[in-house]
Amino acid sequence: MKYLTLLLLFFTIGSYSQYKDGISVVQFSAEFVKDNEISLKKFNDHNIHLFYLSKNQKHFDSEGIIYLPTVMLFYNGETILKIESGVTLKLPEDTEKQLNNAIDKILEDKF
């Protein structure tokens, strides 16, 4: 029984931080602002995650998400970039460009 509990604990911890592993683009949103989300398909070379407030409240709380949608870029658990929509509920038009520039910088710094 102890081993099962320990295994479940490691699984929970591992899956919780998994969305921040490597280069990860994470979008935090809600059903009522779906039209204002960006497509994450352009970032398929990296880890991509889309969390909805109704299903993933714990991630919103842990990341301090206030505005929807919000896009965050992580590199090995560290927050590199956070782009918030603000009261307009729309991400800036250059959101994808900002993400691409930050990802390019991460990749350049790796070498």
N, C-alpha and C positions, 0 to 999 in steps of 0.2 A: 504494500500500500504506500509506503514511503517513496518507493521508486516511481510509482505512478504519479504521485503528487509532485515530485521533483521534476519529472519529465514534462508534466503539464505547465509547471512554472517556467521552465526553459523555453517551451514552445510559445507561451504567451509573451515572454520578454522578446524572443526572437522575431515573432511576427509583428510585434508592436513597432519596433525600430526598423523593420525591413523596408518600409517605404522611403527611408532616408539613405539607403545604401547606394554606394557608387554615385553616379550622376543621376539625380532623380528630379523630374518635373512633376509637381503635385498641384492639382487644381482643387480648390475647396469651393463648393457651390451648393445650390439648393434647387429644387425642382422649379420654383417660380422664377428663376433667372437663367434657365437653360439656354435661352436664346442669346445670352450675353457671354457665354463661355467661349473659349478659344478651342480649336481642335488640337488635341495632343498628338495626333497621328504624325505630325512633322517631326516629332521628337522620339519616334520609335526606336532609334538607335540607343536610347537611354531608358532608364526605368521611368515609366509614366503611371500616374495614379490619379483617379478622379474620386473624390470623396464628397458625399452628399450629407448635409446637416442632419437629415432625418435618419441616416443609417450609421454615421461615424462621428457622433458627438464628441467622443473622447479625443479624437485627433484635432478637432476644432478648438477644444479647450486647451490642449497641451501646446498648441501653436499660437494661441492668442488671436484667433481669427475673429475679426470684427465685421469686415465688409465682405459682401458676396457679389461676384466671385472674387477670389484671391488666388494668385498663382505663386508658388514658392519653388525655388531651385535649391536643392541640397547637394552637397558633395561629401560623401562619407560621414553623414550625420550632422554636418555643419550647414547652417543656413547661409547661402550665398546671396540670394536675391529674394525679395518679397514684393510682389506687385499687387496692390489693392485697387478695387474698383471705386471706393469712396461712396459718397451718398448718391451718385448717379447710377449705381449698380451696373456700370459698364467699365470694362478694363480699358486702359489707354490703347490707342490705335497701334502704338509701337511695342506692344507687349511681346510679340514673337521676336521682334528685332532685339529687344533687351535681353530676352532669354538666350537667343543665339549668340549674342556678343559675350554674355557671361559664360556660356558653355565653351565657346572658343578660347576664352581666357584660361579656363580650367584646363583644357586640353593642351594649350601652349605651355602652361606652367608645369605640366607633368613631365615634360622633356627637357 
